[in-house]
Amino acid sequence: MSKQTSSKKAPGKKAPGAQSAGPDGKATVPAPAAAPAPETDGAPSLEFSRRRLLGTVGAAGAAGLVVGGAGGAIGASAGQSSAQDAAKAVTTIGSTEVPFRAARAGQQAGITTPLQATGHLVAFDLAPGADRKAAAALLRRWSRTAEELMAGHTPDADTGVALDAGPSSLTVTFGFGPSFFGRTGLTKRRPVALDPLPDFSADALDPERSNGDLWIQIGADDALVAFHALRALQKEAAGTARLRWQMNGFNRTPGATARPMTARNLMGQIDGTNNPKPSDQDFDERIFVGRDADQDWMHGGSYAVVRRIRMLLDDWEKRSLHEQEKVIGRRKNNGAPLTGGSETTPMRLDASGSDGLPVIPANAHARIAAPESNQGAAMLRRPFSFHDGFREDGAPDAGLLFICWQADPLRAFTQVQRKLDRGDALSRFLRHEASGLYAVPPAAEPGDYVGRPLLEG
């Protein structure tokens, strides 16, 4: 077992957010404290934990702060220079913390969390001889480490990669692949929803980059913070689980646009307009597993479908703007449907042009993927783009690390993908090259670890 991690702190002081023993002897996690003053021993200290930059303040609380000389903070003035404005933006992004436990009604972070700038997806297989007990110990280590890192703490024996950064919206999300259950003697506790996805005609899947016993999604608004988490978790797995595959992705950095807006993919299209919203009355019903689940340990969890989708960008970019918009069914500049309005204007699927043909073509991606075309089926898409260099023919090896969340993959992803597979105009510009399906349980209770109800129930 790897060495237990703990937060660095000055003698006699407890790191903010550190665990303490409760009446039952279990570790508890207090609510975030107010921003502390820099720790001193008679002189200003230049050593900070990753979160010490702005304490535990979030983006809203940090909006009026800029970093001062020896790690202090000074108020922003109306006559700030552009350099001060830039510093304020950076510290605001770096200070944002996402709770590890019960991020939203008991669900793991990284599902409804706003898109982050950098992501790593990684899958592990249990090592030969690693049993259910070993898997439980690994999840316990991983949960402890993820909680520390997401709170901005620096573990002992740390690499120092992210030593001077704040939490930067770091999230770590854990899931179980279908093969995990057989290897841990838990076959009877495998959910029906983890039945294999069907084959699709456009699939060209690489088995070595698909599936896996254990799956982790890492996201952060700073690339070093994300890499730091990846390395820490990989080291914790030594001797218990072996890396199966890893994929790296990115999105636009928060604050890079004049106003918050839906992300664009590498085709230049606004991607995610019709995503279900947490404010929707039926959001939880569509995205999270209800009490009627066949496995009670998944109540409050969700199912993630992961696909590596390479985009044939050279072919796509040869098409005129008019052709591209017909393929998608939306305007490229603002995401509005071809039937008019703004990005959020509902599509008029029955609208016809002067030629008598549908304004939004019958094979347009937006039409075929719409809930109205799929008996209301919907999933929460939360992807990262990727670029892994260039292929032998010079074409970019780039596209989308597609991740979607749903309460039932058969009624959401599979239903929509089957329809896309039969006649989506966008399919000719895509190649599905890797795939995985994972059960993502709810967040760990205080003092507990992710997956304990499954592994010890």
C-alpha positions as CSV (number, residue, x, y, z in Angstrom):
1,M,0.0,0.0,0.0
2,S,1.3,3.5,-0.8
3,K,2.1,6.0,1.9
4,Q,-0.9,7.8,3.4
5,T,-1.0,11.4,2.4
6,S,-1.7,14.3,4.7
7,S,-1.8,18.1,4.3
8,K,1.3,20.2,5.1
9,K,0.7,22.7,7.9
10,A,2.7,24.8,10.4
11,P,3.3,23.2,13.8
12,G,0.3,23.5,16.0
13,K,-2.1,24.4,13.2
14,K,-4.6,22.3,11.2
15,A,-4.8,22.8,7.5
16,P,-8.1,24.3,6.4
17,G,-10.5,21.6,5.5
18,A,-8.5,18.9,7.3
19,Q,-10.3,15.9,8.7
20,S,-10.9,15.5,12.4
21,A,-12.3,12.6,14.4
22,G,-16.0,12.6,15.2
23,P,-17.7,11.0,18.1
24,D,-17.8,7.7,16.3
25,G,-14.1,7.8,15.5
26,K,-14.6,8.4,11.8
27,A,-13.0,11.3,10.0
28,T,-15.3,14.3,9.3
29,V,-14.9,17.1,6.9
30,P,-16.0,20.6,8.2
31,A,-17.5,23.2,6.0
32,P,-15.1,25.5,4.2
33,A,-13.6,28.0,6.6
34,A,-13.2,31.7,6.0
35,A,-10.0,32.8,4.2
36,P,-7.2,32.6,6.8
37,A,-4.3,35.0,7.1
38,P,-0.9,33.7,5.9
39,E,0.7,31.5,8.6
40,T,3.6,33.2,10.2
41,D,6.2,32.6,13.0
42,G,7.0,36.3,13.4
43,A,7.8,36.9,9.8
44,P,5.7,36.6,6.6
45,S,5.8,33.1,5.3
46,L,6.2,32.4,1.6
47,E,5.2,28.7,1.8
48,F,1.5,28.2,1.0
49,S,-0.6,25.1,0.4
50,R,-2.1,25.0,-3.1
51,R,-5.3,26.6,-1.7
52,R,-3.5,29.2,0.5
53,L,-3.4,31.7,-2.3
54,L,-6.9,32.9,-1.6
55,G,-8.0,30.6,1.2
56,T,-11.3,28.9,0.5
57,V,-13.0,31.8,-1.3
58,G,-14.7,30.9,-4.6
59,A,-14.8,32.7,-7.8
60,A,-17.4,35.3,-6.7
61,G,-15.5,36.0,-3.4
62,A,-12.2,36.4,-5.2
63,A,-13.5,38.8,-7.8
64,G,-12.3,41.9,-6.0
65,L,-8.8,40.6,-5.0
66,V,-5.4,40.6,-6.5
67,V,-2.3,39.0,-5.2
68,G,0.1,41.3,-3.3
69,G,3.8,41.2,-2.5
70,A,4.5,38.4,0.0
71,G,1.4,36.4,-0.6
72,G,-1.0,39.0,0.8
73,A,-4.1,40.3,-0.9
74,I,-5.0,43.9,-1.6
75,G,-8.3,45.4,-2.7
76,A,-8.8,46.2,-6.4
77,S,-9.2,49.8,-7.3
78,A,-11.3,51.4,-10.0
79,G,-8.1,52.5,-11.8
80,Q,-6.5,49.1,-12.1
81,S,-4.1,48.5,-14.9
82,S,-4.7,45.7,-17.5
83,A,-1.9,43.7,-15.8
84,Q,-3.8,43.9,-12.4
85,D,-7.0,42.9,-14.2
86,A,-5.2,39.8,-15.6
87,A,-3.8,38.9,-12.2
88,K,-7.3,39.2,-10.7
89,A,-8.7,36.8,-13.4
90,V,-6.0,34.3,-12.8
91,T,-6.4,34.3,-9.0
92,T,-10.1,34.0,-9.3
93,I,-9.8,30.9,-11.5
94,G,-7.2,29.3,-9.4
95,S,-9.0,29.8,-6.1
96,T,-12.3,28.0,-7.1
97,E,-12.9,24.9,-5.1
98,V,-15.3,22.1,-5.9
99,P,-16.3,19.9,-2.9
100,F,-15.3,16.2,-3.1
101,R,-18.3,15.0,-1.0
102,A,-21.9,15.5,-2.0
103,A,-21.1,18.1,-4.7
104,R,-24.8,18.1,-5.7
105,A,-27.4,16.2,-3.7
106,G,-25.0,13.3,-3.0
107,Q,-23.6,13.1,-6.6
108,Q,-19.9,13.0,-7.4
109,A,-18.2,16.1,-8.7
110,G,-17.4,16.3,-12.4
111,I,-20.9,15.6,-13.7
112,T,-22.8,18.9,-13.3
113,T,-19.6,20.8,-12.6
114,P,-19.1,23.5,-15.3
115,L,-16.7,22.5,-18.1
116,Q,-13.0,22.8,-17.1
117,A,-10.1,23.8,-19.3
118,T,-8.1,20.6,-19.0
119,G,-9.2,16.9,-18.6
120,H,-7.7,13.5,-18.3
121,L,-9.6,10.3,-18.8
122,V,-7.9,7.1,-17.5
123,A,-8.8,3.5,-17.1
124,F,-7.2,0.8,-15.0
125,D,-7.4,-3.0,-14.8
126,L,-7.0,-4.8,-11.5
127,A,-3.6,-6.5,-11.3
128,P,-3.5,-10.3,-11.2
129,G,-4.3,-11.4,-7.7
130,A,-5.9,-8.2,-6.7
131,D,-9.3,-9.1,-5.1
132,R,-12.3,-7.3,-3.7
133,K,-10.4,-6.4,-0.5
134,A,-7.5,-4.9,-2.5
135,A,-9.9,-2.9,-4.7
136,A,-11.6,-1.5,-1.6
137,A,-8.2,-0.4,-0.2
138,L,-7.4,1.3,-3.5
139,L,-10.7,3.2,-3.6
140,R,-10.1,4.2,0.0
141,R,-6.6,5.6,-1.0
142,W,-7.9,7.2,-4.1
143,S,-10.8,8.9,-2.3
144,R,-8.6,10.3,0.4
145,T,-6.1,11.7,-2.1
146,A,-8.8,13.1,-4.4
147,E,-10.4,14.9,-1.4
148,E,-7.1,16.4,-0.4
149,L,-6.2,17.6,-3.9
150,M,-9.7,19.0,-4.6
151,A,-9.4,21.0,-1.4
152,G,-6.1,22.5,-2.6
153,H,-3.9,20.6,0.0
154,T,-0.4,19.4,-0.8
155,P,0.2,15.8,0.1
156,D,3.4,14.5,1.7
157,A,6.2,13.4,-0.6
158,D,4.6,15.5,-3.3
159,T,6.1,16.1,-6.7
160,G,5.8,19.8,-6.4
161,V,4.1,20.1,-9.8
162,A,1.2,22.2,-8.5
163,L,2.7,23.5,-5.3
164,D,1.9,27.1,-5.9
165,A,-1.5,26.8,-7.5
166,G,-5.0,26.9,-6.0
167,P,-7.6,24.2,-6.4
168,S,-8.5,25.5,-9.9
169,S,-11.9,23.7,-9.9
170,L,-10.2,20.3,-9.8
171,T,-12.6,17.4,-9.9
172,V,-12.0,13.7,-9.7
173,T,-14.8,11.3,-10.6
174,F,-14.6,7.5,-10.1
175,G,-16.5,4.7,-12.0
176,F,-16.6,0.9,-12.4
177,G,-16.6,-0.9,-15.7
178,P,-18.5,-4.1,-16.4
179,S,-15.4,-6.3,-16.0
180,F,-14.8,-5.0,-12.5
181,F,-17.6,-7.1,-11.0
182,G,-16.4,-10.4,-12.2
183,R,-12.8,-9.8,-11.1
184,T,-14.0,-8.9,-7.5
185,G,-16.6,-11.6,-7.1
186,L,-19.4,-9.1,-7.3
187,T,-21.2,-10.4,-10.5
188,K,-24.6,-10.5,-8.7
189,R,-24.2,-6.8,-7.9
190,R,-23.5,-5.6,-11.5
191,P,-26.3,-3.4,-12.7
192,V,-28.3,-4.4,-15.7
193,A,-27.6,-0.9,-17.2
194,L,-23.9,-2.0,-17.6
195,D,-24.9,-4.6,-20.2
196,P,-22.6,-4.1,-23.3
197,L,-23.4,-1.3,-25.7
198,P,-24.5,-2.6,-29.1
199,D,-22.3,-2.5,-32.2
200,F,-22.8,0.5,-34.4
201,S,-22.0,0.5,-38.1
202,A,-19.6,3.5,-37.8
203,D,-17.6,1.9,-35.0
204,A,-13.9,1.3,-35.6
205,L,-13.1,0.6,-31.9
206,D,-9.6,-0.1,-30.6
207,P,-10.1,-2.6,-27.7
208,E,-6.8,-1.5,-26.1
209,R,-8.2,2.0,-25.7
210,S,-11.7,0.9,-24.6
211,N,-13.4,-0.4,-21.4
212,G,-11.4,-1.1,-18.2
213,D,-12.2,-2.3,-14.7
214,L,-11.9,1.2,-13.1
215,W,-12.3,4.6,-14.7
216,I,-11.3,8.1,-13.5
217,Q,-12.3,11.5,-15.0
218,I,-10.0,14.4,-13.9
219,G,-10.9,18.0,-14.8
220,A,-9.3,21.3,-13.7
221,D,-8.9,24.9,-15.0
222,D,-5.1,24.6,-14.7
223,A,-3.2,21.9,-16.7
224,L,-0.5,21.4,-14.0
225,V,-3.2,20.9,-11.3
226,A,-4.9,18.3,-13.5
227,F,-1.6,16.5,-14.3
228,H,-0.6,16.6,-10.6
229,A,-3.9,14.7,-9.7
230,L,-3.3,12.2,-12.5
231,R,0.2,11.3,-11.3
232,A,-0.9,11.2,-7.6
233,L,-3.7,8.7,-8.4
234,Q,-1.6,6.6,-10.7
235,K,1.1,6.2,-8.0
236,E,-1.6,5.2,-5.5
237,A,-2.7,2.4,-7.8
238,A,0.8,0.8,-7.9
239,G,0.6,-2.9,-7.1
240,T,-3.2,-3.0,-7.2
241,A,-4.2,-1.8,-10.7
242,R,-2.4,-1.3,-14.0
243,L,-3.0,1.5,-16.5
244,R,-5.1,0.3,-19.4
245,W,-5.4,3.6,-21.3
246,Q,-5.3,7.3,-20.9
247,M,-6.7,10.2,-23.0
248,N,-6.0,13.9,-22.6
249,G,-8.4,16.7,-23.5
250,F,-9.1,20.4,-23.2
251,N,-11.8,23.1,-23.5
252,R,-11.7,26.8,-23.6
253,T,-10.4,28.4,-20.5
254,P,-13.1,30.1,-18.3
255,G,-12.9,33.8,-18.9
256,A,-11.5,33.5,-22.4
257,T,-14.7,34.9,-23.9
258,A,-16.4,38.3,-23.2
259,R,-19.3,36.4,-21.6
260,P,-20.1,32.9,-20.6
261,M,-21.2,30.8,-23.5
262,T,-21.7,27.3,-24.8
263,A,-18.4,25.6,-25.8
264,R,-17.3,25.1,-29.4
265,N,-15.8,21.8,-30.7
266,L,-12.9,21.5,-33.1
267,M,-15.3,21.8,-36.0
268,G,-16.0,25.3,-34.8
269,Q,-19.6,24.4,-33.9
270,I,-21.3,25.4,-30.7
271,D,-21.8,22.1,-29.0
272,G,-24.2,21.4,-26.1
273,T,-27.0,23.8,-26.8
274,N,-29.8,21.3,-26.0
275,N,-28.1,19.8,-22.9
276,P,-30.5,19.1,-20.1
277,K,-30.2,21.7,-17.4
278,P,-30.1,21.2,-13.6
279,S,-33.0,23.6,-13.3
280,D,-35.2,21.3,-15.5
281,Q,-37.9,19.6,-13.5
282,D,-37.0,16.2,-14.8
283,F,-33.2,16.7,-14.8
284,D,-32.5,14.3,-11.9
285,E,-34.8,11.7,-13.3
286,R,-33.0,11.7,-16.7
287,I,-29.4,11.9,-15.4
288,F,-29.3,10.2,-12.0
289,V,-30.3,6.7,-10.9
290,G,-33.5,6.6,-8.9
291,R,-34.6,4.5,-5.9
292,D,-36.1,2.0,-8.2
293,A,-32.7,0.9,-9.4
294,D,-31.9,-2.8,-9.5
295,Q,-28.8,-2.2,-7.4
296,D,-29.4,0.1,-4.4
297,W,-25.7,1.1,-4.2
298,M,-26.2,3.0,-7.5
299,H,-29.0,5.2,-6.1
300,G,-28.0,8.8,-6.8
301,G,-25.2,7.7,-9.2
302,S,-25.1,8.0,-12.9
303,Y,-23.8,6.1,-16.0
304,A,-21.1,7.5,-18.2
305,V,-20.6,6.6,-21.8
306,V,-17.1,7.5,-23.0
307,R,-16.3,7.6,-26.8
308,R,-13.1,8.8,-28.5
309,I,-14.5,10.3,-31.7
310,R,-11.9,11.5,-34.3
311,M,-13.1,14.3,-36.5
312,L,-12.1,14.2,-40.2
313,L,-11.2,17.9,-40.0
314,D,-9.5,18.1,-43.4
315,D,-12.7,16.9,-45.1
316,W,-14.9,19.0,-42.9
317,E,-12.9,22.2,-43.5
318,K,-13.2,21.8,-47.3
319,R,-17.0,22.2,-47.1
320,S,-18.5,25.6,-47.5
321,L,-20.1,27.4,-44.5
322,H,-23.5,26.7,-46.1
323,E,-22.8,23.0,-46.4
324,Q,-21.5,22.7,-42.8
325,E,-24.7,24.4,-41.5
326,K,-26.9,22.1,-43.4
327,V,-25.0,19.1,-42.0
328,I,-25.5,20.4,-38.4
329,G,-28.9,22.1,-38.8
330,R,-27.6,25.2,-37.0
331,R,-25.8,28.5,-37.8
332,K,-22.1,28.3,-37.1
333,N,-21.7,31.8,-35.8
334,N,-24.3,31.8,-33.0
335,G,-25.7,28.2,-32.8
336,A,-29.2,29.3,-33.8
337,P,-31.4,26.7,-35.6
338,L,-31.7,27.2,-39.4
339,T,-35.3,28.1,-38.8
340,G,-34.2,31.3,-37.1
341,G,-33.8,33.0,-33.7
342,S,-31.0,32.6,-31.3
343,E,-29.1,29.6,-29.9
344,T,-31.8,28.8,-27.4
345,T,-34.7,29.2,-29.8
346,P,-36.5,25.9,-30.3
347,M,-36.0,24.3,-33.7
348,R,-39.1,24.3,-35.9
349,L,-38.7,20.8,-37.3
350,D,-41.8,21.1,-39.4
351,A,-40.7,24.3,-41.2
352,S,-40.3,24.1,-45.0
353,G,-38.5,26.4,-47.5
354,S,-39.8,27.8,-50.8
355,D,-38.5,24.6,-52.5
356,G,-40.8,22.5,-50.3
357,L,-37.9,20.8,-48.5
358,P,-37.4,21.0,-44.7
359,V,-35.4,24.1,-43.7
360,I,-33.5,21.8,-41.2
361,P,-32.6,18.8,-43.5
362,A,-34.0,15.4,-42.6
363,N,-30.5,14.1,-42.0
364,A,-29.2,17.1,-40.1
365,H,-27.4,16.2,-36.9
366,A,-29.4,18.6,-34.7
367,R,-32.7,17.1,-35.9
368,I,-31.8,13.5,-35.5
369,A,-30.2,13.9,-32.1
370,A,-33.0,16.1,-30.7
371,P,-35.2,14.7,-27.9
372,E,-38.2,15.3,-30.0
373,S,-36.9,12.8,-32.5
374,N,-36.0,10.2,-29.9
375,Q,-39.1,9.9,-27.7
376,G,-37.7,12.4,-25.3
377,A,-34.4,10.6,-24.8
378,A,-31.8,13.0,-23.4
379,M,-28.3,12.8,-21.9
380,L,-26.0,15.3,-20.3
381,R,-23.0,15.8,-22.7
382,R,-19.8,17.0,-21.0
383,P,-17.0,16.4,-23.5
384,F,-13.4,17.5,-23.9
385,S,-11.7,18.1,-27.2
386,F,-8.4,16.3,-28.0
387,H,-5.4,16.7,-30.3
388,D,-2.9,13.9,-30.3
389,G,-0.6,15.1,-33.1
390,F,-0.9,14.1,-36.7
391,R,-1.4,10.9,-38.6
392,E,0.9,9.4,-41.3
393,D,-1.2,11.1,-44.0
394,G,-0.7,14.5,-42.3
395,A,-4.3,14.7,-41.1
396,P,-4.8,15.9,-37.5
397,D,-5.5,13.1,-34.9
398,A,-8.0,15.3,-33.2
399,G,-11.7,15.3,-32.2
400,L,-13.9,14.8,-29.2
401,L,-13.6,12.9,-26.0
402,F,-17.3,12.4,-25.8
403,I,-18.7,11.8,-22.3
404,C,-22.4,11.7,-21.6
405,W,-24.2,11.1,-18.4
406,Q,-27.6,9.4,-18.0
407,A,-29.7,7.3,-15.6
408,D,-30.1,4.6,-18.2
409,P,-27.7,4.2,-21.2
410,L,-30.2,2.0,-23.1
411,R,-32.9,4.7,-23.1
412,A,-30.5,7.6,-23.7
413,F,-27.2,7.1,-25.5
414,T,-28.0,3.8,-27.2
415,Q,-31.4,5.0,-28.4
416,V,-30.0,8.3,-29.8
417,Q,-26.9,6.6,-31.3
418,R,-28.9,4.0,-33.1
419,K,-30.8,6.7,-34.8
420,L,-27.7,8.7,-35.7
421,D,-26.2,5.5,-37.0
422,R,-29.0,5.1,-39.6
423,G,-28.6,8.5,-41.4
424,D,-26.8,11.3,-39.6
425,A,-25.2,13.7,-42.1
426,L,-22.4,14.4,-39.6
427,S,-21.4,10.7,-39.4
428,R,-19.3,10.8,-42.6
429,F,-17.0,13.3,-40.9
430,L,-16.5,11.2,-37.7
431,R,-14.8,8.0,-36.6
432,H,-15.7,6.3,-33.3
433,E,-12.3,4.8,-32.2
434,A,-12.7,3.9,-28.5
435,S,-15.6,3.2,-26.2
436,G,-16.4,2.6,-22.5
437,L,-19.4,2.3,-20.2
438,Y,-19.1,2.9,-16.5
439,A,-21.2,2.9,-13.4
440,V,-20.4,6.0,-11.4
441,P,-21.8,5.6,-7.8
442,P,-22.8,8.6,-5.6
443,A,-20.3,10.6,-3.7
444,A,-18.8,9.2,-0.5
445,E,-20.3,10.1,2.8
446,P,-18.1,11.9,5.3
447,G,-15.3,9.6,6.5
448,D,-16.1,7.1,3.8
449,Y,-14.8,6.3,0.3
450,V,-16.4,6.1,-3.1
451,G,-17.9,2.7,-3.8
452,R,-17.9,1.4,-0.2
453,P,-21.6,0.3,-0.3
454,L,-20.7,-1.9,-3.2
455,L,-17.4,-3.3,-1.9
456,E,-18.4,-3.7,1.7
457,G,-22.2,-4.0,1.4
